[in-house]
Amino acid sequence: MASSSLPAPAPGRAELLKAFDDNRTGVRGLVESGVSSVPELFRHPDPYGSIPLAPPGASIPVVDLSLPPHLAAAAAASAARTWGFFHLVNYHHALPAAAAAAAAAAADDYPARAFAAVRAFNELPAAERAPHYSRTTGGVNYSSNVDLYNSPAASWRDTIQILLGPNRSPDLADRIPAVCRAEVLEWEARATAVARTLLGLLSQGLGLRAEALEDASCADGKLMVCHYYPHCPEPERTMGLVPHTDPGVLTVLAQDAVGGLQVKHQDEDGKISWVDVKPVPGALVINVGDLLQIMSNDKYTSVEHRVVMNTREEPRVSIGIFFSPGKRGDSVFYGPLPELVSSENPPKYSNFTMSEFYGKFFSRDLASKALLDNFKLSS
């Protein structure tokens, strides 16, 4: 289910990209300027090309946290093996008691409050957004397209990116724009509780102790991305997010009601199609990342997904948190978990440091599925 990388950016494109970047207002700034067509920089050749959409009714699996733990673990493991994605419902069962009680009583309006706050930041006047625009890695940055200068076509979105761990800056909160600060940090606490519960369920689904993945520090590395997809005048010419896989262990995604997320799925007959992940009220979207596929020795699968543009007037907002190992350093190695490797089931990947892993990730454009190939062992 790998995809080939797109062609290299055209000559002269870098200057146009720099001019766009130097404006410091992102794609939202283009919309504010009144563009009636998608600029060439954002045009994708045949963006919704050859792979068909799945028939109506196709959907990713659902995992219900109100089920007894052993049944929830079995459901999560099955979804992680066969789809790499699932909707998580009744996720308030993973929250601390007070927050869980509020959520169950429908008094807890997260993540809606976080969506509204992220939307509010992106819809501030351009002069108020621009001072936050940066590509430096100071813990928080607002920009458009993390791979803007590496990809042959930019995507129609802006992002607030927040590095929440493992090395959290003491002044991180002060760096987050005030209009959305409290809301995104409150959502982080809830999403982290959900991730810890899921890591336990997925560990059990591998036949391991519930603590196995968390003991490997898989809940400690945290990167939040708050994506804002403005209205697009020509949605058929561009994409919100190109087909890609997530590099980490697990992604906890909250998406608003606008929709646009699609997952590539291969059915039992070998037919590949794009499946719409329609927003489900009260549900989160969970997906397996490349690191979990490696650590599970291919028992779980990381699959490609994308965001298509929509014709609606309102923007789309989503908030994802990528969880990854927090233990870093040149003497800390990751690869298939030792408990899953035997003479009958040899390792399918080499061991590596996190700096080696992310070095490979950031050296390519987002659309390339070649990340896992860098660490595969020959059979």
C-alpha positions in Angstrom: 0.0 0.0 0.0 3.0 2.3 -0.6 2.8 5.3 -2.8 5.6 6.7 -4.8 7.0 10.2 -4.1 5.7 13.0 -6.3 8.1 14.7 -8.8 10.6 17.2 -7.6 9.5 20.9 -7.3 9.8 22.9 -10.5 12.7 25.4 -11.0 11.8 28.8 -9.7 9.2 27.5 -7.4 11.4 28.2 -4.3 11.2 31.9 -5.0 7.4 31.9 -5.2 7.2 29.8 -2.0 9.4 32.2 -0.2 7.2 35.1 -1.2 4.2 33.3 0.1 6.0 32.4 3.3 7.3 35.9 3.8 3.7 37.2 3.8 3.4 35.3 7.1 -0.4 34.9 6.9 -0.6 31.4 5.4 -3.4 30.0 3.2 -5.9 32.0 5.2 -4.1 35.1 4.0 -4.8 34.0 0.4 -8.5 33.7 1.1 -8.5 37.0 2.8 -7.0 38.6 -0.3 -9.9 37.4 -2.3 -8.3 34.8 -4.6 -10.9 33.2 -6.9 -8.6 30.4 -8.1 -6.0 28.1 -6.5 -2.5 29.6 -7.1 -0.2 27.4 -9.1 1.9 26.6 -6.0 -1.0 24.7 -4.5 -2.2 22.9 -7.6 -1.8 19.1 -7.5 -1.7 17.1 -10.7 -4.8 14.8 -10.7 -5.1 15.1 -6.9 -7.9 12.5 -6.5 -6.5 10.2 -9.2 -6.6 6.6 -10.0 -7.7 4.9 -6.7 -11.5 4.8 -6.4 -13.6 5.8 -3.5 -15.1 2.9 -1.5 -18.8 2.3 -2.0 -21.3 4.1 0.3 -21.5 2.6 3.7 -17.8 1.6 4.0 -16.4 2.8 7.3 -13.5 2.3 9.6 -14.2 0.1 12.7 -15.5 1.4 16.0 -14.0 0.7 19.4 -16.1 1.3 22.4 -14.4 2.1 25.7 -17.6 1.3 27.7 -17.0 -2.4 26.9 -15.3 -4.7 29.4 -11.5 -4.1 29.0 -10.7 -7.5 27.4 -13.4 -6.9 24.7 -12.2 -3.3 24.1 -8.6 -4.6 23.8 -9.7 -7.3 21.3 -11.6 -4.7 19.2 -8.7 -2.2 19.2 -6.2 -4.9 18.2 -8.4 -6.2 15.4 -8.9 -2.7 14.0 -5.1 -1.9 14.3 -4.3 -5.1 12.4 -6.8 -4.8 9.6 -7.4 -1.1 9.1 -4.8 0.8 11.2 -7.6 3.2 12.0 -10.7 3.3 14.2 -13.3 5.5 15.7 -13.2 5.6 19.5 -16.5 6.1 21.2 -17.3 6.6 24.9 -13.7 7.8 25.4 -14.7 9.6 28.6 -14.1 6.2 30.3 -10.4 6.9 29.9 -10.5 10.3 31.6 -9.9 11.1 35.3 -13.1 10.7 37.4 -14.2 14.3 37.5 -13.7 14.9 33.8 -15.3 11.6 32.9 -18.4 12.4 35.0 -18.7 15.8 33.2 -18.3 14.2 29.8 -20.8 11.5 30.5 -23.3 14.1 31.6 -22.6 16.1 28.4 -21.4 19.0 30.4 -17.9 18.7 29.0 -17.8 20.4 25.6 -14.4 19.3 24.6 -13.0 19.1 21.9 -15.6 21.6 20.6 -14.1 24.4 22.8 -10.6 23.6 21.4 -12.0 23.7 17.8 -13.6 27.1 18.4 -10.4 28.5 19.9 -8.2 27.2 17.0 -10.6 28.7 14.5 -10.6 32.0 16.4 -6.8 32.2 16.2 -6.8 31.5 12.4 -9.5 34.1 11.9 -7.7 36.9 13.8 -6.8 39.9 11.6 -3.7 39.1 9.5 -1.6 41.7 11.5 -2.3 39.8 14.7 -1.5 36.3 13.3 1.6 37.3 11.4 3.9 37.8 14.5 3.3 34.1 15.4 4.3 32.8 11.9 7.6 31.0 12.1 9.4 27.8 10.9 11.7 27.7 13.9 11.3 24.9 16.4 11.0 26.9 19.6 8.2 24.6 21.0 5.3 26.5 19.2 5.0 27.7 15.7 2.3 28.7 13.3 3.0 28.2 9.6 1.6 26.6 6.4 2.8 23.1 5.3 5.7 21.6 7.3 7.2 20.3 4.0 6.5 23.5 2.1 10.0 23.7 0.5 10.3 19.9 0.0 7.0 19.0 -1.7 6.2 19.6 -5.3 2.7 21.0 -4.5 1.6 22.7 -1.3 -1.6 21.8 0.5 -4.5 24.1 1.4 -4.0 24.4 5.2 -2.3 26.3 8.0 -1.1 24.7 11.3 -0.3 25.6 14.8 2.3 23.1 16.0 3.0 22.6 19.7 5.8 20.4 21.0 4.4 19.0 24.3 7.1 16.4 25.1 9.4 14.8 26.0 11.4 18.0 26.6 8.7 20.6 27.3 9.9 24.2 27.4 9.1 25.8 30.8 7.5 28.8 29.0 5.6 26.7 26.5 2.2 28.0 27.6 3.3 31.5 27.2 4.3 30.8 23.6 0.9 29.4 22.6 -1.4 32.2 21.2 -3.5 33.5 24.0 -6.8 33.1 22.1 -6.4 29.3 22.1 -3.9 28.6 25.0 -6.2 27.3 27.7 -8.4 25.3 25.4 -5.6 23.4 23.6 -3.8 22.6 26.8 -7.0 21.3 28.4 -7.5 19.1 25.3 -4.0 17.8 25.6 -4.8 16.5 29.1 -7.8 14.6 27.9 -6.2 13.2 24.8 -3.2 12.0 26.8 -5.4 10.1 29.1 -7.1 8.5 26.1 -3.7 7.6 24.6 -2.5 5.9 27.8 -5.6 3.8 27.9 -5.2 2.8 24.2 -1.5 1.9 24.6 -2.6 -0.5 27.4 -5.3 -2.0 25.2 -3.0 -2.4 22.2 -0.2 -3.9 24.3 -2.7 -6.5 25.5 -3.8 -7.1 21.9 -0.2 -8.1 21.2 -0.3 -10.6 24.1 1.9 -8.4 26.2 1.5 -6.8 29.6 -0.8 -3.7 29.5 2.2 -1.6 30.5 4.5 -2.7 27.8 4.2 0.2 25.3 3.9 2.8 28.1 7.1 1.4 29.7 8.8 2.0 26.4 7.9 5.7 26.9 5.4 5.7 24.0 3.2 8.3 25.7 5.9 10.7 26.6 6.8 12.2 23.2 3.9 14.5 22.2 3.4 16.8 19.2 0.1 18.6 18.7 -1.0 19.9 15.3 -4.0 22.2 15.1 -4.9 22.2 11.4 -7.1 24.9 9.8 -8.3 24.2 6.3 -9.8 27.5 4.9 -12.6 27.6 2.3 -11.1 26.7 -1.1 -12.4 28.4 -4.4 -11.3 25.3 -6.5 -11.4 22.2 -4.3 -10.8 19.9 -7.2 -7.4 21.4 -7.9 -5.7 21.0 -4.5 -5.6 18.9 -1.3 -5.9 19.6 2.4 -3.3 17.0 3.2 -1.5 14.7 0.8 -1.6 10.9 1.3 0.9 10.0 4.0 1.4 7.9 7.1 2.1 9.2 10.6 5.6 8.5 11.8 4.9 8.1 15.5 3.3 5.3 17.6 -0.3 6.5 17.9 -2.3 9.5 16.8 -5.3 10.8 18.7 -7.3 13.0 16.3 -10.4 15.1 17.0 -12.1 16.4 13.9 -15.0 18.8 13.6 -18.2 18.2 11.6 -16.9 19.4 8.2 -15.2 16.2 7.3 -12.6 15.4 4.5 -10.4 12.7 6.1 -10.0 9.5 4.0 -8.2 6.3 4.7 -6.7 3.9 2.1 -7.9 0.4 2.7 -7.2 -2.9 1.0 -10.0 -5.4 1.5 -9.9 -9.2 1.7 -10.0 -9.5 -2.1 -7.0 -7.2 -2.5 -9.1 -4.2 -3.8 -7.7 -0.8 -2.7 -10.0 2.2 -2.2 -10.3 5.4 -0.3 -12.7 5.2 2.6 -14.4 8.4 3.9 -14.0 8.8 7.7 -17.2 10.7 8.2 -17.3 12.7 11.5 -19.1 10.8 14.2 -20.5 12.9 17.1 -18.7 12.2 20.3 -16.0 10.0 18.6 -12.3 10.4 18.2 -10.2 9.0 15.3 -7.3 6.8 16.3 -4.6 5.6 14.0 -1.4 3.4 14.1 1.8 5.2 13.2 4.9 3.8 11.5 6.7 3.3 14.8 4.0 1.1 16.2 4.0 -1.0 13.0 7.8 -1.5 13.6 7.5 -2.2 17.3 4.7 -4.7 16.7 6.8 -6.4 14.1 4.0 -5.8 11.5 1.2 -7.1 13.7 -0.3 -3.6 13.5 -0.4 -1.6 10.4 0.2 2.1 9.6 -1.8 3.1 6.6 -2.0 6.1 4.3 -4.6 8.7 4.8 -5.3 12.1 3.3 -7.6 15.1 3.6 -9.7 16.1 0.6 -11.0 19.6 0.1 -14.7 20.3 0.4 -17.1 22.7 -1.2 -18.5 24.1 2.0 -18.0 27.7 2.9 -16.9 27.0 6.5 -13.3 26.0 7.2 -12.4 22.5 8.6 -10.5 22.2 11.9 -8.8 19.2 13.3 -6.5 18.7 16.3 -4.1 15.7 16.3 -1.6 14.6 18.9 1.2 12.3 17.7 2.5 10.1 20.5 6.0 8.7 20.3 8.8 7.4 22.5 10.1 10.0 24.9 13.4 8.3 25.7 15.9 9.7 23.3 19.6 9.7 22.9 22.3 7.8 21.0 22.3 4.8 23.4 18.5 4.3 23.3 17.3 2.0 20.4 13.9 1.1 19.1 12.8 -1.7 16.8 10.5 -4.7 17.1 9.7 -5.4 20.8 11.9 -8.3 22.0 8.9 -10.1 23.4 7.4 -10.4 19.9 10.5 -11.8 18.2 11.5 -15.5 18.0 13.1 -17.9 15.7 9.6 -18.6 14.2 8.9 -14.8 14.0 12.2 -13.0 13.3 12.5 -9.2 13.4 11.3 -7.5 10.2 13.1 -4.2 11.0 16.5 -3.1 12.3 17.0 -1.2 15.5 17.6 2.5 15.4 17.7 5.7 17.5 15.0 8.3 17.4 17.4 10.8 15.9 18.0 8.3 13.0 14.3 7.7 12.6 13.3 11.3 12.5 16.3 12.2 10.4 14.9 10.0 7.7 11.4 11.4 8.2 12.3 15.0 7.8 14.6 14.4 4.8 11.6 13.5 2.5 8.4 15.0 1.4 5.3 14.1 3.4 3.7 12.1 0.5 6.5 9.5 0.5 5.8 6.2 2.1 9.4 5.2 2.1 10.0 5.8 5.8 9.4 2.2 6.8 11.6 0.9 4.0 14.6 2.6 5.5 14.5 0.2 8.4 13.2 -3.0 6.8 15.4 -6.1 7.0 15.7 -8.2 3.9 13.8 -11.4 4.2 
